[in-house]
Amino acid sequence: MERDNPARPPRCVVLLTDFGLADPYVGQMRGILARLAPGAPVLDLTHGVAPFNLAQAGYFLAASAPHFPEDAVFTAVVDPGVGTARRIVAVERRRQIFLAPDNGLLGLVLQGGEALRVF
């Protein structure tokens, strides 16, 4: 997470899932981030997306992104095939990065005619 410039603060990581809060999965994600990206602020957009509701998740993400720092990293996990070999998509729009399963969740992020980099 931008370790090449020690003067630059780490990017914040924004989490969006359909996990809810009744089990340990959100905590496990936050623990992994604390281990792999120490010092990076972790913000919760929501964990209350209706199960597997890609349209709702995509709307929440696209509508909320402008309210976060320009270099935020959004990690969205809403996927009936979570844990499978499904590919991950990375989109850079402006300086924000969006990570999600390759299942259409980022459709609204891709709209708008802005310059994008997609991996």
Biopython code that builds the backbone (N, CA, C, O; Angstrom):
import numpy as np
from Bio.PDB.StructureBuilder import StructureBuilder

atoms = [
    (1, "MET", "N", (0.822, -1.178, 0.000)),
    (1, "MET", "CA", (0.000, 0.000, 0.000)),
    (1, "MET", "C", (0.872, 1.249, 0.000)),
    (1, "MET", "O", (0.984, 1.911, 1.032)),
    (2, "GLU", "N", (1.478, 1.583, -1.102)),
    (2, "GLU", "CA", (2.214, 2.829, -1.257)),
    (2, "GLU", "C", (3.420, 2.918, -0.314)),
    (2, "GLU", "O", (3.666, 3.979, 0.260)),
    (3, "ARG", "N", (4.161, 1.845, -0.145)),
    (3, "ARG", "CA", (5.300, 1.853, 0.766)),
    (3, "ARG", "C", (6.516, 2.558, 0.175)),
    (3, "ARG", "O", (7.496, 2.778, 0.887)),
    (4, "ASP", "N", (6.479, 2.920, -1.113)),
    (4, "ASP", "CA", (7.626, 3.540, -1.755)),
    (4, "ASP", "C", (7.853, 4.976, -1.291)),
    (4, "ASP", "O", (8.943, 5.506, -1.510)),
    (5, "ASN", "N", (6.891, 5.622, -0.670)),
    (5, "ASN", "CA", (7.015, 6.987, -0.189)),
    (5, "ASN", "C", (6.620, 7.019, 1.283)),
    (5, "ASN", "O", (5.437, 7.125, 1.604)),
    (6, "PRO", "N", (7.624, 6.927, 2.201)),
    (6, "PRO", "CA", (7.289, 6.848, 3.617)),
    (6, "PRO", "C", (6.588, 8.104, 4.145)),
    (6, "PRO", "O", (5.925, 8.039, 5.180)),
    (7, "ALA", "N", (6.719, 9.233, 3.466)),
    (7, "ALA", "CA", (6.074, 10.460, 3.919)),
    (7, "ALA", "C", (4.576, 10.457, 3.612)),
    (7, "ALA", "O", (3.811, 11.173, 4.260)),
    (8, "ARG", "N", (4.163, 9.677, 2.653)),
    (8, "ARG", "CA", (2.749, 9.627, 2.268)),
    (8, "ARG", "C", (1.998, 8.707, 3.228)),
    (8, "ARG", "O", (2.417, 7.573, 3.460)),
    (9, "PRO", "N", (0.889, 9.193, 3.787)),
    (9, "PRO", "CA", (0.122, 8.305, 4.666)),
    (9, "PRO", "C", (-0.470, 7.151, 3.861)),
    (9, "PRO", "O", (-0.711, 7.290, 2.661)),
    (10, "PRO", "N", (-0.704, 6.022, 4.511)),
    (10, "PRO", "CA", (-1.268, 4.885, 3.771)),
    (10, "PRO", "C", (-2.677, 5.201, 3.284)),
    (10, "PRO", "O", (-3.407, 5.975, 3.902)),
    (11, "ARG", "N", (-3.041, 4.587, 2.163)),
    (11, "ARG", "CA", (-4.401, 4.717, 1.643)),
    (11, "ARG", "C", (-5.373, 4.095, 2.635)),
    (11, "ARG", "O", (-5.034, 3.137, 3.329)),
    (12, "CYS", "N", (-6.576, 4.641, 2.700)),
    (12, "CYS", "CA", (-7.588, 3.983, 3.527)),
    (12, "CYS", "C", (-8.238, 2.868, 2.709)),
    (12, "CYS", "O", (-8.342, 2.952, 1.485)),
    (13, "VAL", "N", (-8.668, 1.834, 3.408)),
    (13, "VAL", "CA", (-9.356, 0.706, 2.801)),
    (13, "VAL", "C", (-10.808, 0.783, 3.257)),
    (13, "VAL", "O", (-11.093, 0.897, 4.449)),
    (14, "VAL", "N", (-11.719, 0.719, 2.291)),
    (14, "VAL", "CA", (-13.148, 0.818, 2.569)),
    (14, "VAL", "C", (-13.783, -0.537, 2.268)),
    (14, "VAL", "O", (-13.618, -1.074, 1.172)),
    (15, "LEU", "N", (-14.507, -1.089, 3.240)),
    (15, "LEU", "CA", (-15.102, -2.413, 3.090)),
    (15, "LEU", "C", (-16.600, -2.321, 2.828)),
    (15, "LEU", "O", (-17.309, -1.557, 3.482)),
    (16, "LEU", "N", (-17.074, -3.105, 1.867)),
    (16, "LEU", "CA", (-18.495, -3.241, 1.564)),
    (16, "LEU", "C", (-18.755, -4.727, 1.362)),
    (16, "LEU", "O", (-18.157, -5.354, 0.488)),
    (17, "THR", "N", (-19.660, -5.298, 2.180)),
    (17, "THR", "CA", (-19.973, -6.719, 2.050)),
    (17, "THR", "C", (-21.452, -6.965, 2.312)),
    (17, "THR", "O", (-22.198, -6.076, 2.722)),
    (18, "ASP", "N", (-21.839, -8.193, 2.059)),
    (18, "ASP", "CA", (-23.169, -8.661, 2.442)),
    (18, "ASP", "C", (-23.059, -9.648, 3.608)),
    (18, "ASP", "O", (-23.946, -10.479, 3.804)),
    (19, "PHE", "N", (-21.984, -9.557, 4.374)),
    (19, "PHE", "CA", (-21.707, -10.515, 5.442)),
    (19, "PHE", "C", (-22.606, -10.330, 6.659)),
    (19, "PHE", "O", (-22.844, -11.293, 7.388)),
    (20, "GLY", "N", (-23.112, -9.123, 6.900)),
    (20, "GLY", "CA", (-23.789, -8.846, 8.165)),
    (20, "GLY", "C", (-22.750, -8.776, 9.271)),
    (20, "GLY", "O", (-21.548, -8.784, 9.006)),
    (21, "LEU", "N", (-23.219, -8.707, 10.513)),
    (21, "LEU", "CA", (-22.288, -8.581, 11.638)),
    (21, "LEU", "C", (-22.486, -9.668, 12.687)),
    (21, "LEU", "O", (-21.995, -9.542, 13.808)),
    (22, "ALA", "N", (-23.207, -10.744, 12.331)),
    (22, "ALA", "CA", (-23.515, -11.792, 13.295)),
    (22, "ALA", "C", (-22.464, -12.894, 13.350)),
    (22, "ALA", "O", (-22.583, -13.819, 14.153)),
    (23, "ASP", "N", (-21.437, -12.809, 12.507)),
    (23, "ASP", "CA", (-20.407, -13.842, 12.472)),
    (23, "ASP", "C", (-19.043, -13.158, 12.437)),
    (23, "ASP", "O", (-18.986, -11.928, 12.444)),
    (24, "PRO", "N", (-17.942, -13.913, 12.399)),
    (24, "PRO", "CA", (-16.615, -13.302, 12.496)),
    (24, "PRO", "C", (-16.009, -12.814, 11.182)),
    (24, "PRO", "O", (-14.872, -12.343, 11.193)),
    (25, "TYR", "N", (-16.709, -12.903, 10.055)),
    (25, "TYR", "CA", (-16.066, -12.670, 8.760)),
    (25, "TYR", "C", (-15.555, -11.243, 8.576)),
    (25, "TYR", "O", (-14.453, -11.051, 8.064)),
    (26, "VAL", "N", (-16.322, -10.253, 8.978)),
    (26, "VAL", "CA", (-15.847, -8.865, 8.867)),
    (26, "VAL", "C", (-14.623, -8.671, 9.755)),
    (26, "VAL", "O", (-13.643, -8.049, 9.344)),
    (27, "GLY", "N", (-14.680, -9.199, 10.957)),
    (27, "GLY", "CA", (-13.528, -9.101, 11.862)),
    (27, "GLY", "C", (-12.301, -9.786, 11.294)),
    (27, "GLY", "O", (-11.184, -9.293, 11.455)),
    (28, "GLN", "N", (-12.496, -10.920, 10.630)),
    (28, "GLN", "CA", (-11.366, -11.623, 10.018)),
    (28, "GLN", "C", (-10.753, -10.782, 8.904)),
    (28, "GLN", "O", (-9.530, -10.702, 8.786)),
    (29, "MET", "N", (-11.612, -10.144, 8.076)),
    (29, "MET", "CA", (-11.084, -9.271, 7.018)),
    (29, "MET", "C", (-10.271, -8.132, 7.617)),
    (29, "MET", "O", (-9.184, -7.814, 7.134)),
    (30, "ARG", "N", (-10.802, -7.519, 8.669)),
    (30, "ARG", "CA", (-10.109, -6.408, 9.316)),
    (30, "ARG", "C", (-8.788, -6.875, 9.931)),
    (30, "ARG", "O", (-7.796, -6.147, 9.898)),
    (31, "GLY", "N", (-8.774, -8.092, 10.494)),
    (31, "GLY", "CA", (-7.550, -8.644, 11.059)),
    (31, "GLY", "C", (-6.478, -8.874, 10.000)),
    (31, "GLY", "O", (-5.306, -8.569, 10.220)),
    (32, "ILE", "N", (-6.878, -9.409, 8.859)),
    (32, "ILE", "CA", (-5.922, -9.619, 7.762)),
    (32, "ILE", "C", (-5.354, -8.286, 7.288)),
    (32, "ILE", "O", (-4.155, -8.167, 7.039)),
    (33, "LEU", "N", (-6.226, -7.283, 7.165)),
    (33, "LEU", "CA", (-5.745, -5.958, 6.750)),
    (33, "LEU", "C", (-4.786, -5.369, 7.784)),
    (33, "LEU", "O", (-3.793, -4.748, 7.405)),
    (34, "ALA", "N", (-5.053, -5.544, 9.068)),
    (34, "ALA", "CA", (-4.159, -5.040, 10.110)),
    (34, "ALA", "C", (-2.795, -5.718, 10.029)),
    (34, "ALA", "O", (-1.764, -5.105, 10.307)),
    (35, "ARG", "N", (-2.805, -6.995, 9.644)),
    (35, "ARG", "CA", (-1.545, -7.736, 9.529)),
    (35, "ARG", "C", (-0.782, -7.371, 8.263)),
    (35, "ARG", "O", (0.434, -7.186, 8.301)),
    (36, "LEU", "N", (-1.501, -7.266, 7.127)),
    (36, "LEU", "CA", (-0.830, -7.055, 5.845)),
    (36, "LEU", "C", (-0.626, -5.580, 5.492)),
    (36, "LEU", "O", (0.265, -5.245, 4.712)),
    (37, "ALA", "N", (-1.444, -4.709, 6.061)),
    (37, "ALA", "CA", (-1.337, -3.275, 5.761)),
    (37, "ALA", "C", (-1.406, -2.479, 7.057)),
    (37, "ALA", "O", (-2.312, -1.667, 7.247)),
    (38, "PRO", "N", (-0.434, -2.718, 7.957)),
    (38, "PRO", "CA", (-0.481, -2.009, 9.236)),
    (38, "PRO", "C", (-0.449, -0.503, 9.012)),
    (38, "PRO", "O", (0.287, -0.003, 8.162)),
    (39, "GLY", "N", (-1.242, 0.194, 9.773)),
    (39, "GLY", "CA", (-1.292, 1.643, 9.650)),
    (39, "GLY", "C", (-2.310, 2.155, 8.656)),
    (39, "GLY", "O", (-2.627, 3.345, 8.657)),
    (40, "ALA", "N", (-2.827, 1.287, 7.812)),
    (40, "ALA", "CA", (-3.842, 1.722, 6.848)),
    (40, "ALA", "C", (-5.184, 1.823, 7.569)),
    (40, "ALA", "O", (-5.626, 0.850, 8.180)),
    (41, "PRO", "N", (-5.830, 2.968, 7.511)),
    (41, "PRO", "CA", (-7.157, 3.061, 8.121)),
    (41, "PRO", "C", (-8.141, 2.153, 7.388)),
    (41, "PRO", "O", (-8.131, 2.089, 6.159)),
    (42, "VAL", "N", (-8.982, 1.458, 8.131)),
    (42, "VAL", "CA", (-10.002, 0.590, 7.554)),
    (42, "VAL", "C", (-11.361, 1.168, 7.933)),
    (42, "VAL", "O", (-11.679, 1.314, 9.113)),
    (43, "LEU", "N", (-12.153, 1.495, 6.920)),
    (43, "LEU", "CA", (-13.468, 2.089, 7.114)),
    (43, "LEU", "C", (-14.528, 1.115, 6.611)),
    (43, "LEU", "O", (-14.324, 0.426, 5.611)),
    (44, "ASP", "N", (-15.643, 1.064, 7.300)),
    (44, "ASP", "CA", (-16.741, 0.193, 6.899)),
    (44, "ASP", "C", (-17.799, 1.031, 6.196)),
    (44, "ASP", "O", (-18.438, 1.873, 6.828)),
    (45, "LEU", "N", (-17.994, 0.813, 4.890)),
    (45, "LEU", "CA", (-19.091, 1.467, 4.185)),
    (45, "LEU", "C", (-20.397, 0.824, 4.637)),
    (45, "LEU", "O", (-21.300, 1.513, 5.112)),
    (46, "THR", "N", (-20.497, -0.484, 4.492)),
    (46, "THR", "CA", (-21.633, -1.249, 5.011)),
    (46, "THR", "C", (-21.322, -2.730, 4.907)),
    (46, "THR", "O", (-20.560, -3.172, 4.048)),
    (47, "HIS", "N", (-21.935, -3.479, 5.806)),
    (47, "HIS", "CA", (-21.908, -4.938, 5.737)),
    (47, "HIS", "C", (-23.341, -5.449, 5.705)),
    (47, "HIS", "O", (-23.604, -6.626, 5.952)),
    (48, "GLY", "N", (-24.275, -4.528, 5.391)),
    (48, "GLY", "CA", (-25.687, -4.843, 5.395)),
    (48, "GLY", "C", (-26.327, -4.925, 4.028)),
    (48, "GLY", "O", (-27.546, -4.798, 3.911)),
    (49, "VAL", "N", (-25.527, -5.136, 2.982)),
    (49, "VAL", "CA", (-26.100, -5.376, 1.658)),
    (49, "VAL", "C", (-26.918, -6.661, 1.739)),
    (49, "VAL", "O", (-26.490, -7.637, 2.355)),
    (50, "ALA", "N", (-28.085, -6.659, 1.124)),
    (50, "ALA", "CA", (-28.895, -7.881, 1.102)),
    (50, "ALA", "C", (-28.065, -9.010, 0.473)),
    (50, "ALA", "O", (-27.343, -8.767, -0.494)),
    (51, "PRO", "N", (-28.152, -10.228, 0.997)),
    (51, "PRO", "CA", (-27.320, -11.315, 0.497)),
    (51, "PRO", "C", (-27.363, -11.448, -1.034)),
    (51, "PRO", "O", (-28.426, -11.578, -1.641)),
    (52, "PHE", "N", (-26.176, -11.409, -1.623)),
    (52, "PHE", "CA", (-25.952, -11.612, -3.062)),
    (52, "PHE", "C", (-26.607, -10.542, -3.943)),
    (52, "PHE", "O", (-26.741, -10.759, -5.147)),
    (53, "ASN", "N", (-27.018, -9.400, -3.391)),
    (53, "ASN", "CA", (-27.702, -8.361, -4.151)),
    (53, "ASN", "C", (-26.667, -7.451, -4.816)),
    (53, "ASN", "O", (-26.269, -6.431, -4.252)),
    (54, "LEU", "N", (-26.242, -7.828, -6.008)),
    (54, "LEU", "CA", (-25.207, -7.090, -6.725)),
    (54, "LEU", "C", (-25.650, -5.679, -7.098)),
    (54, "LEU", "O", (-24.845, -4.749, -7.043)),
    (55, "ALA", "N", (-26.914, -5.502, -7.477)),
    (55, "ALA", "CA", (-27.405, -4.175, -7.848)),
    (55, "ALA", "C", (-27.344, -3.224, -6.661)),
    (55, "ALA", "O", (-26.910, -2.081, -6.801)),
    (56, "GLN", "N", (-27.769, -3.684, -5.509)),
    (56, "GLN", "CA", (-27.731, -2.844, -4.313)),
    (56, "GLN", "C", (-26.282, -2.503, -3.946)),
    (56, "GLN", "O", (-25.970, -1.351, -3.646)),
    (57, "ALA", "N", (-25.414, -3.491, -3.969)),
    (57, "ALA", "CA", (-24.009, -3.268, -3.634)),
    (57, "ALA", "C", (-23.368, -2.285, -4.605)),
    (57, "ALA", "O", (-22.642, -1.381, -4.189)),
    (58, "GLY", "N", (-23.633, -2.458, -5.895)),
    (58, "GLY", "CA", (-23.072, -1.552, -6.892)),
    (58, "GLY", "C", (-23.549, -0.124, -6.709)),
    (58, "GLY", "O", (-22.774, 0.820, -6.860)),
    (59, "TYR", "N", (-24.831, 0.034, -6.383)),
    (59, "TYR", "CA", (-25.370, 1.370, -6.139)),
    (59, "TYR", "C", (-24.729, 1.995, -4.900)),
    (59, "TYR", "O", (-24.292, 3.145, -4.946)),
    (60, "PHE", "N", (-24.670, 1.253, -3.801)),
    (60, "PHE", "CA", (-24.048, 1.776, -2.579)),
    (60, "PHE", "C", (-22.620, 2.228, -2.856)),
    (60, "PHE", "O", (-22.200, 3.291, -2.398)),
    (61, "LEU", "N", (-21.878, 1.424, -3.601)),
    (61, "LEU", "CA", (-20.483, 1.725, -3.887)),
    (61, "LEU", "C", (-20.346, 2.971, -4.756)),
    (61, "LEU", "O", (-19.600, 3.888, -4.413)),
    (62, "ALA", "N", (-21.058, 3.010, -5.869)),
    (62, "ALA", "CA", (-20.945, 4.147, -6.789)),
    (62, "ALA", "C", (-21.434, 5.439, -6.146)),
    (62, "ALA", "O", (-20.835, 6.495, -6.346)),
    (63, "ALA", "N", (-22.519, 5.363, -5.373)),
    (63, "ALA", "CA", (-23.072, 6.566, -4.748)),
    (63, "ALA", "C", (-22.207, 7.060, -3.600)),
    (63, "ALA", "O", (-22.235, 8.249, -3.284)),
    (64, "SER", "N", (-21.451, 6.191, -2.976)),
    (64, "SER", "CA", (-20.667, 6.565, -1.801)),
    (64, "SER", "C", (-19.229, 6.962, -2.110)),
    (64, "SER", "O", (-18.628, 7.723, -1.352)),
    (65, "ALA", "N", (-18.671, 6.466, -3.199)),
    (65, "ALA", "CA", (-17.257, 6.709, -3.506)),
    (65, "ALA", "C", (-16.863, 8.193, -3.472)),
    (65, "ALA", "O", (-15.783, 8.506, -2.970)),
    (66, "PRO", "N", (-17.686, 9.120, -3.982)),
    (66, "PRO", "CA", (-17.276, 10.529, -3.945)),
    (66, "PRO", "C", (-17.107, 11.092, -2.533)),
    (66, "PRO", "O", (-16.495, 12.147, -2.368)),
    (67, "HIS", "N", (-17.627, 10.422, -1.530)),
    (67, "HIS", "CA", (-17.550, 10.912, -0.161)),
    (67, "HIS", "C", (-16.287, 10.440, 0.568)),
    (67, "HIS", "O", (-16.075, 10.790, 1.729)),
    (68, "PHE", "N", (-15.462, 9.658, -0.100)),
    (68, "PHE", "CA", (-14.259, 9.103, 0.510)),
    (68, "PHE", "C", (-13.013, 9.766, -0.076)),
    (68, "PHE", "O", (-13.092, 10.420, -1.116)),
    (69, "PRO", "N", (-11.864, 9.603, 0.584)),
    (69, "PRO", "CA", (-10.624, 10.209, 0.076)),
    (69, "PRO", "C", (-10.348, 9.819, -1.375)),
    (69, "PRO", "O", (-10.752, 8.755, -1.844)),
    (70, "GLU", "N", (-9.657, 10.703, -2.056)),
    (70, "GLU", "CA", (-9.415, 10.500, -3.496)),
    (70, "GLU", "C", (-8.557, 9.284, -3.790)),
    (70, "GLU", "O", (-8.545, 8.807, -4.924)),
    (71, "ASP", "N", (-7.836, 8.767, -2.800)),
    (71, "ASP", "CA", (-6.985, 7.597, -3.037)),
    (71, "ASP", "C", (-7.466, 6.360, -2.263)),
    (71, "ASP", "O", (-6.682, 5.448, -2.002)),
    (72, "ALA", "N", (-8.742, 6.332, -1.900)),
    (72, "ALA", "CA", (-9.293, 5.202, -1.149)),
    (72, "ALA", "C", (-9.250, 3.921, -1.986)),
    (72, "ALA", "O", (-9.330, 3.956, -3.214)),
    (73, "VAL", "N", (-9.123, 2.801, -1.293)),
    (73, "VAL", "CA", (-9.183, 1.479, -1.911)),
    (73, "VAL", "C", (-10.455, 0.814, -1.398)),
    (73, "VAL", "O", (-10.573, 0.523, -0.208)),
    (74, "PHE", "N", (-11.404, 0.577, -2.294)),
    (74, "PHE", "CA", (-12.678, -0.049, -1.954)),
    (74, "PHE", "C", (-12.571, -1.547, -2.197)),
    (74, "PHE", "O", (-12.181, -1.984, -3.279)),
    (75, "THR", "N", (-12.919, -2.326, -1.185)),
    (75, "THR", "CA", (-12.930, -3.778, -1.306)),
    (75, "THR", "C", (-14.366, -4.235, -1.111)),
    (75, "THR", "O", (-14.914, -4.126, -0.015)),
    (76, "ALA", "N", (-14.968, -4.742, -2.165)),
    (76, "ALA", "CA", (-16.373, -5.140, -2.140)),
    (76, "ALA", "C", (-16.474, -6.657, -2.292)),
    (76, "ALA", "O", (-15.949, -7.235, -3.244)),
    (77, "VAL", "N", (-17.155, -7.291, -1.339)),
    (77, "VAL", "CA", (-17.346, -8.739, -1.397)),
    (77, "VAL", "C", (-18.840, -9.019, -1.279)),
    (77, "VAL", "O", (-19.394, -9.077, -0.181)),
    (78, "VAL", "N", (-19.470, -9.189, -2.417)),
    (78, "VAL", "CA", (-20.871, -9.602, -2.511)),
    (78, "VAL", "C", (-20.884, -10.592, -3.666)),
    (78, "VAL", "O", (-20.827, -10.203, -4.833)),
    (79, "ASP", "N", (-20.959, -11.878, -3.329)),
    (79, "ASP", "CA", (-20.748, -12.876, -4.374)),
    (79, "ASP", "C", (-21.256, -14.247, -3.922)),
    (79, "ASP", "O", (-20.766, -14.794, -2.934)),
    (80, "PRO", "N", (-22.221, -14.796, -4.631)),
    (80, "PRO", "CA", (-22.671, -16.146, -4.263)),
    (80, "PRO", "C", (-21.574, -17.193, -4.437)),
    (80, "PRO", "O", (-21.682, -18.291, -3.892)),
    (81, "GLY", "N", (-20.528, -16.874, -5.181)),
    (81, "GLY", "CA", (-19.430, -17.817, -5.394)),
    (81, "GLY", "C", (-18.197, -17.475, -4.579)),
    (81, "GLY", "O", (-17.089, -17.860, -4.951)),
    (82, "VAL", "N", (-18.367, -16.750, -3.462)),
    (82, "VAL", "CA", (-17.211, -16.351, -2.658)),
    (82, "VAL", "C", (-16.404, -17.583, -2.243)),
    (82, "VAL", "O", (-16.962, -18.613, -1.865)),
    (83, "GLY", "N", (-15.095, -17.452, -2.322)),
    (83, "GLY", "CA", (-14.218, -18.559, -1.988)),
    (83, "GLY", "C", (-13.924, -19.480, -3.155)),
    (83, "GLY", "O", (-13.167, -20.439, -3.007)),
    (84, "THR", "N", (-14.513, -19.207, -4.320)),
    (84, "THR", "CA", (-14.256, -20.040, -5.496)),
    (84, "THR", "C", (-13.121, -19.431, -6.312)),
    (84, "THR", "O", (-12.457, -18.495, -5.866)),
    (85, "ALA", "N", (-12.909, -19.957, -7.480)),
    (85, "ALA", "CA", (-11.837, -19.480, -8.349)),
    (85, "ALA", "C", (-12.248, -18.263, -9.178)),
    (85, "ALA", "O", (-11.538, -17.891, -10.113)),
    (86, "ARG", "N", (-13.376, -17.641, -8.853)),
    (86, "ARG", "CA", (-13.814, -16.462, -9.610)),
    (86, "ARG", "C", (-12.716, -15.398, -9.576)),
    (86, "ARG", "O", (-12.081, -15.167, -8.547)),
    (87, "ARG", "N", (-12.513, -14.763, -10.722)),
    (87, "ARG", "CA", (-11.490, -13.731, -10.832)),
    (87, "ARG", "C", (-11.896, -12.479, -10.056)),
    (87, "ARG", "O", (-13.076, -12.231, -9.807)),
    (88, "ILE", "N", (-10.892, -11.708, -9.687)),
    (88, "ILE", "CA", (-11.094, -10.416, -9.035)),
    (88, "ILE", "C", (-10.837, -9.335, -10.077)),
    (88, "ILE", "O", (-9.899, -9.435, -10.868)),
    (89, "VAL", "N", (-11.676, -8.303, -10.075)),
    (89, "VAL", "CA", (-11.512, -7.163, -10.975)),
    (89, "VAL", "C", (-10.988, -5.991, -10.154)),
    (89, "VAL", "O", (-11.449, -5.750, -9.038)),
    (90, "ALA", "N", (-10.032, -5.272, -10.706)),
    (90, "ALA", "CA", (-9.537, -4.038, -10.104)),
    (90, "ALA", "C", (-9.780, -2.910, -11.094)),
    (90, "ALA", "O", (-9.409, -3.005, -12.264)),
    (91, "VAL", "N", (-10.405, -1.844, -10.614)),
    (91, "VAL", "CA", (-10.676, -0.668, -11.437)),
    (91, "VAL", "C", (-10.057, 0.539, -10.749)),
    (91, "VAL", "O", (-10.248, 0.742, -9.550)),
    (92, "GLU", "N", (-9.325, 1.329, -11.500)),
    (92, "GLU", "CA", (-8.833, 2.600, -10.992)),
    (92, "GLU", "C", (-9.591, 3.709, -11.703)),
    (92, "GLU", "O", (-9.535, 3.832, -12.927)),
    (93, "ARG", "N", (-10.294, 4.507, -10.929)),
    (93, "ARG", "CA", (-11.034, 5.656, -11.452)),
    (93, "ARG", "C", (-10.546, 6.864, -10.669)),
    (93, "ARG", "O", (-10.622, 6.911, -9.442)),
    (94, "ARG", "N", (-10.037, 7.849, -11.423)),
    (94, "ARG", "CA", (-9.304, 8.941, -10.791)),
    (94, "ARG", "C", (-8.185, 8.289, -10.015)),
    (94, "ARG", "O", (-7.370, 7.596, -10.624)),
    (95, "ARG", "N", (-8.095, 8.462, -8.739)),
    (95, "ARG", "CA", (-7.052, 7.771, -7.972)),
    (95, "ARG", "C", (-7.643, 6.700, -7.070)),
    (95, "ARG", "O", (-6.897, 6.004, -6.381)),
    (96, "GLN", "N", (-8.956, 6.550, -7.056)),
    (96, "GLN", "CA", (-9.577, 5.522, -6.231)),
    (96, "GLN", "C", (-9.455, 4.164, -6.912)),
    (96, "GLN", "O", (-9.487, 4.056, -8.137)),
    (97, "ILE", "N", (-9.315, 3.139, -6.090)),
    (97, "ILE", "CA", (-9.209, 1.770, -6.594)),
    (97, "ILE", "C", (-10.392, 0.975, -6.042)),
    (97, "ILE", "O", (-10.745, 1.086, -4.868)),
    (98, "PHE", "N", (-10.991, 0.177, -6.915)),
    (98, "PHE", "CA", (-12.142, -0.650, -6.562)),
    (98, "PHE", "C", (-11.781, -2.110, -6.847)),
    (98, "PHE", "O", (-11.386, -2.445, -7.964)),
    (99, "LEU", "N", (-11.917, -2.972, -5.844)),
    (99, "LEU", "CA", (-11.653, -4.402, -5.978)),
    (99, "LEU", "C", (-12.954, -5.147, -5.723)),
    (99, "LEU", "O", (-13.639, -4.880, -4.736)),
    (100, "ALA", "N", (-13.297, -6.075, -6.600)),
    (100, "ALA", "CA", (-14.540, -6.833, -6.444)),
    (100, "ALA", "C", (-14.460, -8.109, -7.281)),
    (100, "ALA", "O", (-13.627, -8.209, -8.182)),
    (101, "PRO", "N", (-15.317, -9.078, -6.987)),
    (101, "PRO", "CA", (-15.397, -10.258, -7.848)),
    (101, "PRO", "C", (-15.841, -9.856, -9.258)),
    (101, "PRO", "O", (-16.532, -8.854, -9.440)),
    (102, "ASP", "N", (-15.443, -10.633, -10.225)),
    (102, "ASP", "CA", (-15.821, -10.389, -11.620)),
    (102, "ASP", "C", (-17.244, -10.914, -11.840)),
    (102, "ASP", "O", (-17.454, -11.925, -12.510)),
    (103, "ASN", "N", (-18.219, -10.194, -11.255)),
    (103, "ASN", "CA", (-19.611, -10.648, -11.326)),
    (103, "ASN", "C", (-20.588, -9.510, -11.647)),
    (103, "ASN", "O", (-21.799, -9.675, -11.496)),
    (104, "GLY", "N", (-20.074, -8.370, -12.084)),
    (104, "GLY", "CA", (-20.932, -7.253, -12.443)),
    (104, "GLY", "C", (-21.104, -6.220, -11.352)),
    (104, "GLY", "O", (-21.713, -5.178, -11.596)),
    (105, "LEU", "N", (-20.597, -6.462, -10.172)),
    (105, "LEU", "CA", (-20.766, -5.536, -9.054)),
    (105, "LEU", "C", (-20.254, -4.132, -9.388)),
    (105, "LEU", "O", (-20.821, -3.148, -8.913)),
    (106, "LEU", "N", (-19.212, -4.021, -10.182)),
    (106, "LEU", "CA", (-18.610, -2.719, -10.479)),
    (106, "LEU", "C", (-19.225, -2.033, -11.698)),
    (106, "LEU", "O", (-18.668, -1.053, -12.193)),
    (107, "GLY", "N", (-20.360, -2.526, -12.190)),
    (107, "GLY", "CA", (-20.973, -1.962, -13.394)),
    (107, "GLY", "C", (-21.207, -0.463, -13.316)),
    (107, "GLY", "O", (-20.893, 0.251, -14.268)),
    (108, "LEU", "N", (-21.747, 0.035, -12.212)),
    (108, "LEU", "CA", (-21.999, 1.480, -12.094)),
    (108, "LEU", "C", (-20.711, 2.282, -11.964)),
    (108, "LEU", "O", (-20.642, 3.422, -12.423)),
    (109, "VAL", "N", (-19.700, 1.701, -11.347)),
    (109, "VAL", "CA", (-18.402, 2.378, -11.241)),
    (109, "VAL", "C", (-17.800, 2.568, -12.627)),
    (109, "VAL", "O", (-17.108, 3.555, -12.874)),
    (110, "LEU", "N", (-18.061, 1.622, -13.535)),
    (110, "LEU", "CA", (-17.493, 1.685, -14.879)),
    (110, "LEU", "C", (-18.207, 2.693, -15.783)),
    (110, "LEU", "O", (-17.674, 3.067, -16.827)),
    (111, "GLN", "N", (-19.389, 3.129, -15.400)),
    (111, "GLN", "CA", (-20.142, 4.081, -16.220)),
    (111, "GLN", "C", (-19.676, 5.504, -15.957)),
    (111, "GLN", "O", (-19.061, 5.782, -14.928)),
    (112, "GLY", "N", (-19.966, 6.397, -16.883)),
    (112, "GLY", "CA", (-19.702, 7.808, -16.654)),
    (112, "GLY", "C", (-18.715, 8.433, -17.616)),
    (112, "GLY", "O", (-18.555, 9.653, -17.614)),
    (113, "GLY", "N", (-18.057, 7.650, -18.428)),
    (113, "GLY", "CA", (-17.157, 8.211, -19.424)),
    (113, "GLY", "C", (-15.840, 8.723, -18.893)),
    (113, "GLY", "O", (-15.110, 9.395, -19.622)),
    (114, "GLU", "N", (-15.509, 8.428, -17.641)),
    (114, "GLU", "CA", (-14.232, 8.866, -17.101)),
    (114, "GLU", "C", (-13.127, 7.911, -17.533)),
    (114, "GLU", "O", (-13.387, 6.768, -17.907)),
    (115, "ALA", "N", (-11.893, 8.397, -17.475)),
    (115, "ALA", "CA", (-10.755, 7.538, -17.771)),
    (115, "ALA", "C", (-10.645, 6.465, -16.693)),
    (115, "ALA", "O", (-10.684, 6.761, -15.499)),
    (116, "LEU", "N", (-10.509, 5.234, -17.124)),
    (116, "LEU", "CA", (-10.416, 4.104, -16.208)),
    (116, "LEU", "C", (-9.235, 3.233, -16.570)),
    (116, "LEU", "O", (-8.806, 3.186, -17.723)),
    (117, "ARG", "N", (-8.718, 2.546, -15.572)),
    (117, "ARG", "CA", (-7.793, 1.452, -15.805)),
    (117, "ARG", "C", (-8.450, 0.239, -15.163)),
    (117, "ARG", "O", (-8.852, 0.285, -14.001)),
    (118, "VAL", "N", (-8.558, -0.839, -15.918)),
    (118, "VAL", "CA", (-9.237, -2.036, -15.442)),
    (118, "VAL", "C", (-8.283, -3.219, -15.557)),
    (118, "VAL", "O", (-7.643, -3.422, -16.589)),
    (119, "PHE", "N", (-8.201, -3.994, -14.482)),
    (119, "PHE", "CA", (-7.314, -5.165, -14.448)),
    (119, "PHE", "C", (-8.116, -6.372, -14.017)),
    (119, "PHE", "O", (-7.572, -7.472, -13.919)),
]
sb = StructureBuilder()
sb.init_structure("model")
sb.init_model(0)
sb.init_chain("A")
sb.init_seg("    ")
for serial, (resi, resn, name, xyz) in enumerate(atoms, 1):
    if name == "N":
        sb.init_residue(resn, " ", resi, " ")
    sb.init_atom(name, np.array(xyz, "f"), 0.0, 1.0, " ", f" {name:<3s}", serial, name[0])
structure = sb.get_structure()
